[in-house]
Amino acid sequence: MPENKNQHFVPQYYLRGFGNTNEKLIRLLHLESGRVVHTASIKNQCSDAYYYGEDSPIDAVLREAETKEGEILARIVRTQKLPERDTVESHLLYKMAALFSARTPRAAESVGNMVDAALKQTFRMLYDAGELPPAPPGVDPESIELTVQNEWKTSMAVMPALSGFIHLLDLKPKILRPPAGLEFITSDHPAVLLNQALFGKHPFQIAFTAMKTQRHVGLTASGGDSVTKTHVDSEKLAIARTESSRDGKITL
């Protein structure tokens, strides 16, 4: 297999924080089927063949950044301290948070749906205006589907995060620790966006809860006092090394 064929949308260094002692295996819960896999290979989780595309510049950029990101998270876990504000390391931490929200299939699907809807509307307008050739006999124009390739959807989701992370810089990062006897779990879409205005506090501010860096340490960034939850934000896959969830509904 070519070196860059198996491309991860959740980095391996992050998954290792939830793995076993040799950091090669992880315990999985498939939410749709309820199936538990006790010894799944981290190498083959949260990845797909050429997810970002063959010879993708995005994949190359992410691979280079992941080495530094892993070092920063390992240092946070070891020292229990965050990087100083407005340093290269702290900016990389914010960028990592933005990318965790943007590089997953769920994020790509969300962007892709908007693009597909715009393509369909544009096609309909041009077709009705007579600016496109008529549909072949027996073909209903409404049945014509327009979409972009998956790797393009992924690119359109990731690219804004590479520079748009600067909009998170006014948020204050904090270290989270789970209650005694509990551990963090994560998923194939590990970032959680929380609008605190919905909770009646700090209107117009956004809390960005992301990156459970390993079983016993998590990170959050918010515009005020944090409103935090242990949360699996995924439709397909939960990744855990835990005895039970906060509400007791998941036991592995």
N, C-alpha and C positions, 0 to 999 in steps of 0.2 A: 504494500500500500504506500502511495506517495506520502511524504512527511506531512503535507498540508491537507490531506484529504479529509481526515476526521477533525472537523472544526467544531469547537465548543461554543455554545451560547451562554453557558454558565461555566466560569473558569474552573479548571481542575484544582488549582491551589485553594479555592474557596470550598470546594466539595470535600477536600481532604480534612478540613476542620470538623467535618461530621462523620469521618470515616473511622475505621478500626485503628488499632495501634500501629500497623504498618503503613497506614494512609493509602492503601491501594483498593480497599473494598469498602462498600457502604451499604447500609440497610435501606431498602426502598419500600414504599407503600404506593401501589397504583390505585388512585382514588376511584376510577370508574369501576374496576373489577373487584377492589378490595384485596387484591393479591399482595402478599408481602414477600419480598426477596431479601433474604438475610445476608447474602454474600454477592452483591453486584459489583462489577468492576467499575471503578470511578472513571477509568479511561473511556468507557463506552456510554457514560451517562451524560444527558443534556448536550448531546452533540449530534451531528448529521454529516453525511458525506457532502463536502463542498457547500456547507450551509451559507457561507458568504460568497460563494462562487469560486471557480478555478482561478488561480493566480490573482486572488482578490487583494487589492491594496488594503482594504479594511481588515482582513484577517491578519496581514503582516503587521499593521499598526497595533492591533489588539494583542498579538503575541508578544510584541516588544514591550508593551505597557504592562502586561500581566506579570512579568518578572519583577518589576518594581512594586506593583500593587501587592503581590504576595509578601514581599519583604516588609512593606509598611504594616500590613495586617498582622504579620507574625510579631513585629516589634510592639504593636499595640497590645496584643495578647500577653506578651512576655512582660512588658513594663507597666501595663495598665495605665498608660498615658497616651494622649492624643498628640499629633504633631502641632507645633506652634502655628497660630493663625497666620495667613498670608505668606506661607512658605511654599516652596515647590512641592514638598510632601503633602501639605494640607490641600493644595489645589488638585493634586493627583487623587486624593481621597474623594473629593467632590466629583471629579470626573468619573471615577469608578462608580460612585453612587448613581450618576446619571446614566452611565452605560448599563448598569445592572437592570435599569428600568427599560432600556431601549433595545437591547440586543437579543431578546428572547423571541420565540415564535409568536407568543401572544402579542408582543409589541408590534412585530412585523405584520401580523394579521390585522391589527387595528389600523395601522397606516395603510395597508393594502386595501382594506375595505373603503377607506375614504378615496383613495386613488381610483379604484374600480368604479365607484359611484360617479366620480367626476368624469371618467372616460365614457361611461354609459350616457350621462347627461349631454356631454359634448357631441357624441355620436348621434344621439336623438335630435339635437338641435340642427346639426349639419345635414342629417338625412331629411328632416322635414323641410329644410330650406332648399332642398334640391341640389346641394353642393357635393353630394356623394352619389356614385353610381347606384342604380336601383338594385334591390336584392334579387338574387336568382329566382326563377319561377319556383313556386312552392315553398319558399323560405320566408318565414315571418320575421321582419326586421326586429321585432321585440325579443325574438329568441336568440339573437346574436349576442354572444358574450365577449366582452373585452376585458382583459386583465393583463397585468405585468408579471414577469417571472418572479419567483419567490426570492431569488437573490437580490433583485432590484428593490423589492419591498423591504428586505432586511437592510439594504444600504440606505434607503430613505428614512428608516427608523433610527439607524445608528449615527448617521452623519450629523444631524443637529445636536446630538448629545456630545460629540467630540469638542464642539465649541460652545454649546449652550449651557454647559455646566457652570459658567460664570454667573448665571442667574441664581445659583444656589449658594453663592459665597457669603450672602448675608445671613444664612442660617447657622445656628450654633450647634456644633456637634457635641454629642454626649456618649458616654459609655453606658451600656445597659447590662444588667446582670439578672438572670432569672431567679425566682424565689427558690428557697432551699428545697432540695429534692427534685427540682424540675430542670430540664435542659431545653435549649432552643431547638426548634425544628426549622427546616427550610423547604424550598420547593424549586420547581423548574422555572419559576418567575419570582425571584427572591426579593425584589424591591416592592415596598408597600408605600403608596402615596396616600397621605392623610390630610384632608382639609379640616383644620381645627374649627373653622367657622361653622361646620355642621354640628359641632359639639357645644356651640354657644360660647366659645371663648376665643380670644385673639382673632376677630373677624379679618378677613382678607389676607390671612397668612396661611402658608402651606407648611405642613410638617412632612418631612421626607424620612420615613423609617425604612431602613435598608440594611442589608449586609450583616446577617447574623454570622459574625466572623468565625465562630466555632461554637461548640455546644454550650460554653459557659460565658461567652462574652458577645455582646451585640453592639451595634452602633446606631445612633439616630441623629438626625439634624432637624431643628425646628426653629420657628420664629419666636417662640415663647416657651412656656412650660410644656413639656412633652405630654401628649396623650398617647400612650403606647399600649400595644396589644401583642400577644403571641398569636401570629396569624399565618395561615397557609393560603396564599393567594395564587391558586393554580387550578386548572381544570383537569389535569391529567396525572400529575406526579408530585408526591411529597417525599422528601428526603429527610431521614431522621436517624438519630441514635439516641433514643429516649425510652423511658419506661411508660410515660403517659403524657398526654397533652394537658394544657392548663385546665380545660373544662372536662377532662376525663373521657372524652368521646373517642380518642384514638389511643389504642394501646398496642405497642409493638413488642 
